[in-house]
């Protein structure tokens, strides 16, 4: 197993040295990479709004539960 791993390491080093001699294609500018597509933005905004709505609903339900548990029993129950 060690021989196999050593062989793989030697091969990868040889390939790396060979690829260094080849001209590399120009990389796209960083502004193109950083700028997501419009469809990606709309999907992200949609997911973000769904998450916000779910969090708001949960927050409101938690507040109602807290208010219900902390409020004293209504006086109308005694009648």
PERA-V639257 format. One record per pair of residues at least 12 apart in sequence whose ideal C-beta (glycine too) atoms are under 10 Angstrom apart, sorted by the first residue. I is the first residue (numbers start at 0). J is the second residue. If there is no record, write none. Layout:
i=I j=J
i=I j=J
This chain:
none
